[in-house]
Amino acid sequence: MAAERPNKPARPAQDKVSLGGPERIQKLLARAGIGSRREIEGWMEAGRLVVNGQPVAPGQKATVEDRFELDGKRLEVSGAAEVLRRVLIYNKPEGEVTTRKDPEGRPTVFDRLPRLKEHRWISIGRLDINTTGLVLFTTDGELANRLMHPSNQIDREYAVRIFGEVDDAMIERLLQGVLLEDGMAKFTDISPAGGSGINRWFHVTLLEGRNREVRRLWESQGVRVSRLKRVRYGPIFLPSRLTVGKWEELDQRAVDTLSRTVGLDAVEIPQKTPNEKAAHDRQRRKSPGRSGKKTPGNKWAVSDTKPAKPAGRASRPDRARSKTPRG
């Protein structure tokens, strides 16, 4: 923890927010950990969210002293009075959906996360049901919003196995841009990562997170994605020790790095009580994974600087830090 190091001034325990003036409802509820701004706007448009008994619209303002209800259930928003910024990293398996509740009854990525009393975990981006790998969760809606917003150009890196012939002309088209049904799309980096013949691995990087974009880009070239795994989101890499279905909480240094990436001041992670720590440790051990073995070392693979925006086929000196999964 950064606050435990000697000769360092302690940060304030929380980033206080003035309760005097109203602010946009989606921002207030996101800070309280109720959901992401986009999710909250969807509730507004569907008429599910009311404040003081009245339906609300995007852009409307309120304070923590107002009464909020979602589908008739009272929302606890006192957490919006201060910023609680905790971040989890999760290694998603196939078969889970990145949604809080699934109408088809499929397992969700939220099922295995530790329970919180006054806040909720917000997913930072999504992965489709057949994609595995890194998913970040936070209690801070503002952090989630900035990490997902296209204007911040946060890059995502994937390990992808392609079934089909891949040549230089195809790679050049994918770097220059391809017209998909929802607009132009491209990879900012494509690097070979092993394999031979018509089954080859690549590492690809995107600066946005449109639905199934990696798969659709490759499919536009007449080849098929047979495996897809996210290995990095901004400065955070998926550590090799984290087995499928397991989660870990980021330490202070990693959270501070993630915050700086999107221009947010650091906020100290509150210490867990002994009971909270014991409960979270029990739940983490129960989360099913492919292996019970522990890998030596406990350092996060974190970059201290925002990744450069690559122009064309950029070189990847950090490739050794992201291991290609076995096929």
C-alpha positions in Angstrom: 0.0 0.0 0.0 1.4 3.4 -1.0 0.1 5.0 2.3 2.2 2.6 4.3 5.6 3.6 2.8 7.8 5.9 5.0 8.4 9.5 4.2 5.2 9.7 2.0 2.4 12.1 2.9 -0.8 10.3 3.6 -3.7 10.8 1.2 -7.1 11.7 2.5 -9.1 8.6 3.4 -11.8 9.7 0.9 -12.2 12.3 -1.8 -15.0 14.4 -0.3 -17.7 15.7 -2.5 -19.8 18.7 -1.7 -23.4 17.9 -0.8 -24.6 21.5 -1.3 -25.4 21.6 -5.0 -27.3 19.2 -7.3 -25.5 17.3 -10.0 -26.5 15.1 -12.9 -28.3 12.0 -11.7 -26.3 9.5 -13.8 -23.1 10.9 -12.4 -24.3 10.9 -8.8 -25.6 7.3 -9.0 -22.5 6.1 -10.8 -20.3 7.5 -8.0 -22.5 5.7 -5.5 -21.7 2.5 -7.4 -25.3 1.9 -8.4 -24.3 1.4 -12.1 -22.4 2.8 -15.0 -23.6 6.1 -16.5 -24.8 4.3 -19.7 -26.7 1.7 -17.6 -28.4 4.5 -15.6 -29.3 6.4 -18.7 -31.0 3.2 -20.0 -33.0 3.0 -16.8 -34.1 6.6 -17.3 -35.2 6.1 -20.9 -37.1 3.0 -19.9 -39.0 4.9 -17.1 -37.6 2.5 -14.5 -35.9 5.2 -12.4 -37.8 7.8 -10.4 -36.7 10.6 -8.0 -39.0 11.8 -5.3 -41.8 9.9 -7.0 -41.3 11.4 -10.4 -39.8 9.9 -13.6 -36.4 11.4 -14.6 -34.6 12.1 -17.8 -30.9 12.2 -18.8 -29.4 15.5 -17.8 -31.7 16.0 -14.8 -30.0 16.9 -11.5 -30.5 15.8 -7.9 -28.6 15.5 -4.6 -27.9 12.6 -2.2 -30.8 13.9 -0.1 -33.3 13.1 -2.7 -35.2 9.8 -2.8 -34.3 7.4 -5.6 -36.2 4.3 -6.6 -35.5 1.7 -9.3 -38.4 -0.5 -10.3 -40.1 0.6 -7.1 -37.1 -0.4 -4.9 -35.4 2.3 -2.8 -31.7 2.9 -3.8 -29.1 3.7 -1.1 -27.1 6.7 -2.5 -25.3 7.9 0.6 -22.1 6.4 -0.8 -22.1 9.2 -3.4 -21.1 11.6 -0.7 -17.6 10.2 -0.9 -15.5 8.4 -3.5 -14.8 4.7 -2.8 -12.4 3.4 -5.5 -11.8 -0.3 -5.3 -10.9 -2.3 -8.4 -11.0 -6.0 -9.1 -9.4 -8.0 -11.9 -11.3 -11.1 -13.0 -10.3 -13.9 -15.4 -13.6 -14.7 -17.1 -14.3 -18.2 -18.4 -16.4 -19.1 -21.4 -20.1 -19.4 -20.7 -20.5 -16.4 -18.5 -22.3 -13.2 -19.6 -21.1 -9.7 -18.6 -24.4 -8.6 -17.2 -25.8 -8.3 -13.7 -28.8 -10.5 -14.3 -29.5 -12.7 -17.3 -33.1 -13.4 -18.4 -32.0 -16.8 -19.7 -30.6 -17.8 -16.4 -27.0 -18.1 -17.6 -24.2 -17.6 -15.1 -22.9 -14.0 -15.0 -19.5 -12.5 -14.2 -21.0 -10.9 -11.0 -21.9 -14.3 -9.5 -18.4 -14.9 -8.2 -17.5 -11.4 -7.0 -17.2 -10.5 -3.3 -20.4 -9.0 -1.8 -20.5 -5.3 -0.8 -22.8 -3.7 1.8 -23.2 -0.2 0.5 -21.8 -0.2 -3.0 -22.0 -2.4 -6.1 -19.4 -3.6 -8.6 -19.5 -2.0 -12.0 -18.0 -3.8 -14.9 -15.5 -1.8 -17.1 -16.4 -2.9 -20.5 -17.9 -6.3 -21.6 -16.8 -9.6 -23.1 -19.2 -11.8 -25.0 -20.1 -15.2 -23.7 -17.5 -17.0 -25.7 -14.6 -14.6 -25.0 -12.4 -15.2 -22.0 -9.8 -13.2 -20.0 -9.5 -9.9 -18.3 -12.5 -8.0 -16.9 -12.1 -5.1 -14.6 -14.7 -4.1 -11.9 -14.8 -1.0 -9.8 -17.0 0.6 -7.1 -16.3 4.1 -8.7 -18.7 4.9 -11.5 -16.6 7.9 -12.6 -13.6 5.7 -13.1 -15.6 3.2 -15.0 -17.1 5.8 -17.2 -13.8 7.4 -18.1 -12.2 4.0 -18.8 -15.0 3.1 -21.2 -15.6 6.4 -22.9 -14.3 6.4 -26.5 -12.8 9.9 -26.1 -10.2 8.6 -23.7 -8.8 6.1 -26.2 -8.0 3.3 -23.7 -6.5 0.4 -25.6 -7.5 -3.2 -25.2 -5.3 -6.1 -26.2 -6.5 -9.6 -27.1 -4.8 -12.9 -27.9 -6.7 -14.4 -30.8 -6.4 -17.7 -32.6 -7.4 -17.5 -36.3 -8.6 -20.4 -38.4 -7.8 -19.7 -42.0 -5.1 -18.2 -44.3 -3.7 -14.8 -43.1 -1.5 -12.9 -45.4 0.2 -9.5 -45.3 -2.5 -7.8 -47.4 -5.2 -8.9 -45.0 -3.2 -7.6 -42.0 -2.7 -4.3 -43.8 -6.5 -3.9 -44.5 -7.3 -4.6 -40.8 -4.8 -1.9 -39.8 -6.0 0.6 -42.3 -9.7 0.1 -41.5 -12.7 -2.0 -42.6 -16.3 -0.9 -43.0 -18.5 -2.9 -40.7 -22.3 -2.6 -40.3 -21.9 0.0 -37.5 -19.1 2.0 -39.2 -15.3 1.9 -39.8 -13.2 -0.2 -37.5 -9.6 -1.2 -37.3 -6.8 -2.7 -35.2 -4.1 -0.3 -34.1 -1.6 -3.2 -33.7 -1.4 -6.8 -35.0 1.5 -9.0 -33.9 2.1 -12.7 -34.8 2.2 -14.8 -31.6 2.8 -18.4 -32.7 1.1 -21.3 -34.5 1.4 -22.5 -38.0 -0.6 -23.3 -41.1 -4.3 -22.3 -40.9 -4.2 -22.1 -37.0 -2.2 -19.1 -36.0 -2.2 -16.9 -32.9 -2.0 -13.1 -33.0 -2.1 -10.3 -30.5 -4.3 -7.4 -31.6 -5.1 -4.0 -30.0 -8.2 -1.8 -30.3 -8.9 1.7 -29.0 -12.7 1.0 -28.5 -15.0 -1.7 -27.3 -17.8 -2.2 -29.8 -19.8 -5.4 -29.6 -17.9 -8.4 -30.9 -15.5 -6.0 -32.8 -12.5 -8.3 -32.8 -14.4 -11.2 -34.2 -16.3 -9.1 -36.8 -13.0 -7.5 -38.1 -11.4 -10.9 -38.7 -14.6 -12.4 -40.1 -14.8 -9.5 -42.6 -11.7 -11.0 -44.2 -13.1 -14.5 -44.6 -11.4 -16.2 -41.6 -12.8 -17.4 -38.3 -11.8 -16.6 -34.7 -11.6 -20.0 -32.9 -10.3 -18.6 -29.6 -10.3 -15.1 -28.1 -8.9 -13.9 -24.8 -8.5 -10.3 -23.5 -5.0 -9.9 -21.9 -4.8 -6.2 -21.2 -7.0 -3.2 -20.5 -5.1 0.1 -20.6 -2.1 -0.3 -18.2 -3.5 -3.4 -16.5 -2.3 -6.9 -17.7 -3.9 -10.2 -16.9 -1.4 -11.9 -14.6 -0.5 -15.5 -15.5 -1.1 -16.6 -11.9 -4.8 -15.7 -12.0 -6.5 -18.9 -13.1 -9.9 -19.0 -15.0 -12.8 -18.1 -12.7 -10.7 -16.3 -10.1 -10.5 -12.7 -9.1 -8.1 -10.5 -7.2 -8.3 -7.0 -5.9 -5.8 -4.4 -7.3 -3.4 -2.9 -4.8 -3.0 0.9 -4.2 -0.2 1.3 -6.8 -2.3 -0.4 -9.6 -5.4 1.6 -8.8 -3.5 4.9 -8.7 -1.9 4.0 -12.1 -5.4 3.3 -13.6 -6.7 6.5 -12.1 -3.9 8.6 -13.6 -4.5 7.0 -17.0 -7.9 8.8 -17.2 -6.9 12.0 -15.3 -8.4 11.2 -11.9 -6.6 12.1 -8.6 -5.6 9.1 -6.4 -8.0 8.0 -3.7 -6.8 5.7 -0.9 -8.3 2.3 -0.7 -10.0 1.9 2.7 -8.6 -0.9 4.9 -10.9 -3.9 5.2 -12.0 -5.0 8.7 -10.8 -8.4 9.8 -14.3 -9.8 9.2 -14.5 -8.4 5.7 -11.0 -9.7 4.8 -11.8 -13.1 6.1 -15.1 -13.2 4.2 -13.5 -12.1 0.9 -10.6 -14.6 1.4 -13.2 -17.4 1.8 -15.1 -16.4 -1.3 -12.0 -16.1 -3.4 -10.9 -19.6 -2.4 -14.3 -21.0 -3.2 -14.3 -19.4 -6.7 -13.7 -22.3 -9.1 -10.6 -22.3 -11.1 -8.7 -24.8 -13.2 -5.8 -25.1 -10.7 -5.4 -24.8 -7.0 -1.7 -24.1 -7.2 -0.3 -20.7 -6.3 2.2 -19.0 -8.6 5.2 -17.4 -6.9 5.2 -13.6 -6.7 2.4 -11.1 -6.1 3.3 -8.1 -8.2 0.9 -6.6 -10.6 1.8 -6.4 -14.3 1.1 -2.6 -14.5 2.5 0.1 -16.7 3.1 3.4 -15.0 2.4 5.4 -18.1 -0.6 5.5 -20.5 0.1 3.2 -23.4 1.1 5.2 -26.5 -1.4 5.3 -29.3 0.3 3.1 -32.0 0.3 4.4 -35.6 -0.1 1.4 -37.9 1.9 -1.8 -37.1 3.5 -0.7 -33.8 6.3 -2.7 -32.2 5.4 -4.4 -28.9 8.4 -4.6 -26.6 6.2 -5.7 -23.7 5.0 -8.8 -25.6 6.7 -11.2 -23.2 4.4 -10.0 -20.4 1.3 -11.3 -22.1 1.5 -15.0 -22.6 -0.5 -16.6 -25.4 -2.9 -19.2 -24.1 -2.5 -22.7 -25.2 -4.8 -23.9 -27.9 
